[in-house]
Amino acid sequence: MRVFVPYYKRIADTGVEVTDLINGEKLDVRFVDRTISFGIKEGKLPDSDVSVYFVDCPELYNRDGIYTEDGDESLRFAMLSRAVLETCQRLQWAPDVIHCNDWHTALLPLYLRTVYTWDKLFARTKTLLTIHNIGYQGYYDASLLDTLGLGAQRVHVHHGDLKDGKFSFLKTGVLHATKLSTVSITYAKEIQTDEYGMGMQELLRGRSGDLVGIVNGVDYGEWNPQTDPKTPHHYSIDDMAGKAKMKAALLNRFQLPHDARAPVFGVVSRLTSQKGFELFADSIAIYLQREDMRLIVLGSGETKHENYFQWLRDTWPEKVGLYRGFQEELAHWIEAGSDVFLMPSRFEPCGLNQMYSLRYGTPPIVRRTGGLADTVQAWDPATQTGTGFPFNEYSSEALSGTIDWVLRNWRDQKGWQQLIKNGMSQDFSWDRQGPEYVALYRSLIPQR
């Protein structure tokens, strides 16, 4: 197993320990009108012997951002795919499976089937393309196909897009990858529908037999309330005293009054329409006015949503805490110190915060979509089963009804403690999810 990633400036600036890969220095990738040189630096994944190969190309990756609005963005990621294949050639290493993630690496299957088809090194190599969010498809002007060395391969690019003078990295990958996956079982079904397919539903329906959904895993070494180095108080499913202390510490951090009987609702998110925050406008303010509750928000994004949460903070300064931006430590504090986590997404390919919340004993409110549907089961006080509060309809009324549902159950603290235990006992670790990828890789490899 070897991982390839650009040697981004922010990676280099961390001082991560790397060495120049033998036979991986001064490699060239020839495009139509230019040749780009790169080197390969090798490091190790933390606490692992897995090699990470950093594609060292300062002219493309030595920039402040990982993603940019620069005019050569398409070249930056086409170069990554080419650099992977060129490095394999130099090392004479024949991968069984090349796992491509999102539009940024989605040209690799086409390069492999056309530009590199002459090289018997790759004769048995298969490709897997994972779609993390179909909303990002990497669309560019069709004239750039020549620049990227695919001018002669136009026949293999989606013809409908070419008629419109454009092409998509992601769509090209969907056409040519051996198999496809996405990050939850429900999302794999949703992206084949007109509602969620974002223009690719027909193509994905045509490849439904090659498309699988595997829920993302959580690193419980990083997200574990028993050992979390980012929180001052620890707790476990058998001893929850530390969670009460975290609630008090979180409220104190935001200078909000503490009352153990008042539930704390937490938000850690990009503040975008995808995350469902327009639903708050006709719901949350009513509860802040009527109920003894707290709302703590960490995030940044669209101005209208940032301004709305600032208005909530200004209107109810003793009930609402707001941090505009992102802070990793504070994200851990909110997961640990909140009583309920809010995640009413319009769509959510997988989501991680709901799984963090379950592990931290913070039952989530989620809309039943994508990975949220696969990871949160409805609480049933009669049977004492379930882990959270999912709702179906994307509306403020549905969110309000769910908050009512939460508050009714909050008053039954004996039942609430069982709900917490149900969530904390869930296992979404990579120890559980990883074998599904291993099985998928093996399905691509002929029996030897």
C-alpha positions, 0 to 999 in steps of 0.5 A: 500500500502506497499513498500519493499526495501533492507536497503542498506548501502547508505540508512542507511547512510542518517540517514533516520528516521526508527523504528523497525517493531513490529513483524518484528524483528529477522526473518529467511529465510531458504535456503537449506544450510543456514539460513539467519536472517533479520529484518524489519525497517519501514519508510514513503515515503516523504510527504506521509503516505505510509509505506516503509519496509526496509529489514535489512540484513547487510550481504547482503545489507551493501555494498557500491553498490546497485548492485555488481559483488559479487558471492552472487548477486543472493542470495541478490535478492532472499532473498528480495523476500523471506523476503517480503513473510516471513514478510507478514506471520509474520504480517498476512497481505494478499496482493491483488497484489504484484508488482514486479519490474525487474529481482531482484524480478522476482522469487517471483511469483514462490516462491509464487506458489510453496514454499509458496503455502501451506499458505492460507494467499496468496490464493488470492494474484496475482502478477504483474511483470514490466519490466523496461529494458529487457536488464537486465535479471538476468542470473545465473548458473542453479546449484544456483537453489538449493542454492536459495531453488528452486531445487525441482522447476526446472520443472517450470523454462525455459527448454531451459535455463536449457539445457544450464546450466543456468536460468534467474530471469526475464524469470522465472518471465515472466513465472509465474507472473499473469500479466506483464507490461512495462514502455511504450506502444511502448516498450510493442510492441517492446519487442515482436519483434526479434529486441528488445526482446533480446531472450525473444520475443517468450515467451512474444508473448505467453503472449501478452494478459497479457502484458500492457504498461504504460508510467512512470510518472514524479514527477513535485514536483521535476522537475518544472521550476517555483519552482525548488530549484536546479536552480537560475532562475525560469520561467513558460509557461506565463513568460519565462524570467527566461529561458533566464537567465538560458541559460546565467547562464549555459554557464557562468558555463562552461565558454562558450561565450553567444549569445542568437541567438546560440542554446544550445544543452544539453545532460544528460545521461549514455554514453553508446551505448544504448543511441545512442552516436555512431551516434554523430561521423559522425554528431555532429562534422560537426555542431560544425565546421559549425554552431554557436551553443553550446553543453553541456554534463553531463554523464559518461559511456563507455570509448570510448564515454567519450573520444569522448566528451572529444575530442569535448571539446578539439577541440572546447573549446568555443563551448563544455562544458563537465562534466564527472560524474553526478551531480543532480543540474547540470542536472537541470541546463542543462534541464533549460538552454538548447534550445534543448535536445539530446536523440537519443537512440537505444532503450529506454523503457521509458525515463524520460529526454525527459519528463523533457525537455518538462516541462522545455521548451527544445524541445527534439531530440529523436529517435522514439522508446519505451517511446520516441515514446509515449511522443514526437510528431513531430513539424509541423510549418504549424499547430503549433502542436507537441512538439519535433523532433523525427526521425526513422532510427538509423543512423548518417544521420537521426540524421543529418537530424533532426538537420537540421530540428531543426536549420531551425525551430530555426530561426523562433523564433515565431514558436519556442515559440509555440513549447515550449508552446506545450511541457510545457503544456504536463502532464506526472505526476503520477496524470495522469499515476498512475490511469492506475496502479490502474486500472491494480491492480483492474483488478487482484482482483476478485469482492467482 
